[in-house]
Amino acid sequence: MPELAHRVRSISPSETLAIAAKAKALKKQGIDVISLAAGEPDWDMPYEAREAAITAVREGNTKYTAASGLPELKELVAEKLTNENKIETTAQNVIITTGAKYALYEAIQALVNPDDEVILIAPYWVSYTEMIKMAGGVPKIIQTSEDDGFKVDLDTLESAITARVKGIVLNYPSNPSGVSYSEEELRRIGEMAVKKDIFIISDEIYEYFSYERPHVSIASLSKKIAEQTITVNGFSKSYAIPGWRVGYATGPADIISTMNNIQSHSTSNPNTIAQIAMMTAIKESKKYVDKMIAEFRERRDFIVDALNALHGFRCQKPEGAFYVFPNVQYYLGNEVGGEVPTDAVAFSNILMDKAHVSVVPGNSFGMQGYIRMSYCESIPRLKEAIARIDAILEK
Ligand SMILES: Cc1ncc(COP(=O)(O)O)c(C=O)c1O
């Protein structure tokens, strides 16, 4: 058996996919599992975008596009970034990628040398650590606490930026905590990056799911900050089209062109039909997005109150995204569903096996004693999930 490359030996499989597989297996046995593990909106994509894709198929659109994406889509994305996000950019500095995930992967490949440290704020999205490791880099994790609303302390952040640190991955609103940052906080982070000459990868994929205040893009705050920042976004969450795999990034010209080189030798262009559909999605999205966000805000308010009413649960109200991150430490070492979990992984397995509700343990996001639940299900289904969990808890 040929030996695996050293570079990939420490890459962990995705815990979320393992949970999804278990939920699927139970569903196959006819069990009604309520999935609060998934990170995809249960929302119809813009109708007009679906029609645009059908027309593109009928017209026999089978060709490659430019590796960096359809020029017309790049124009529309550049316009959106300029008008909505106040990021000064042009189509030349935009790359269309196979999901936001691949934009993140390419940006990290373009910037991280072996042994470079990259700062992540815990709890963080699962794939950042593995992407950094795949580039030979070292994730430098800064823990936050529930008492601070899972927000990073900016003095702690500043002192963590040592000479070995090459950059920071920011994600706001955050998956899993929903935390976001104010303009002043972002300005301070941006100024730190400029002063210490580190890159910022700003993953803003949940930008529209901002319930308390308008989303601010860090790259909009000054020209100098923009010169250090790669802004990543996509169509999976805000436009509810995760499976069609279209994301994008903008940033300094040499970084975007390096990402383009990586793309041209790996995936080439993202799916042509999907790119054509996204041109319509971007034009028609407003009316869909507003309705979706109103519904998600209602769900957030419902689930936070319902979880806080459960014995032993404690849940902060997130500012954004579509997840809650409740504290379940009370149950670690206490009986639940006839078993005694010792960590959030065991607790999540009990919820799956006994309540038929799937959730993701906080361990996957670098934090023990918490679980992540998405609210990509209707309020009646969320009510049912809460009732099922309540039924197996200690009274
Ligand atoms: C924070 C964050 N970034 C990026 C992604 C990846 O998005 P995409 O599906 O567009 O690749 C996700 C998906 O769950 C996410 O939660």
The ligand as an SDF file (V2000), in Angstrom:
LIG
                    3D

 16 16  0  0  0  0  0  0  0  0999 V2000
  -19.0180   29.5850    7.6840 C   0  0  0  0  0  0  0  0  0  0  0  0
  -19.1460   28.8690    6.4040 C   0  0  0  0  0  0  0  0  0  0  0  0
  -18.3170   29.1750    5.3990 N   0  0  0  0  0  0  0  0  0  0  0  0
  -18.3870   28.5440    4.2190 C   0  0  0  0  0  0  0  0  0  0  0  0
  -19.3120   27.5520    3.9930 C   0  0  0  0  0  0  0  0  0  0  0  0
  -19.3090   26.8450    2.6780 C   0  0  0  0  0  0  0  0  0  0  0  0
  -20.2340   27.3500    1.7970 O   0  0  0  0  0  0  0  0  0  0  0  0
  -20.4680   26.6890    0.3680 P   0  0  0  0  0  0  0  0  0  0  0  0
  -21.5700   25.6990    0.5350 O   0  0  0  0  0  0  0  0  0  0  0  0
  -20.8640   27.8250   -0.5100 O   0  0  0  0  0  0  0  0  0  0  0  0
  -19.2130   26.0500   -0.0640 O   0  0  0  0  0  0  0  0  0  0  0  0
  -20.1920   27.1860    5.0090 C   0  0  0  0  0  0  0  0  0  0  0  0
  -21.1580   26.0890    4.7990 C   0  0  0  0  0  0  0  0  0  0  0  0
  -21.7050   25.5020    5.6840 O   0  0  0  0  0  0  0  0  0  0  0  0
  -20.1170   27.8650    6.2450 C   0  0  0  0  0  0  0  0  0  0  0  0
  -20.9370   27.5720    7.2530 O   0  0  0  0  0  0  0  0  0  0  0  0
  1  2  1  0
  2  3  1  0
  2 15  2  0
  3  4  2  0
  4  5  1  0
  5  6  1  0
  5 12  2  0
  6  7  1  0
  7  8  1  0
  8  9  2  0
  8 10  1  0
  8 11  1  0
 12 13  1  0
 12 15  1  0
 13 14  2  0
 15 16  1  0
M  END
$$$$
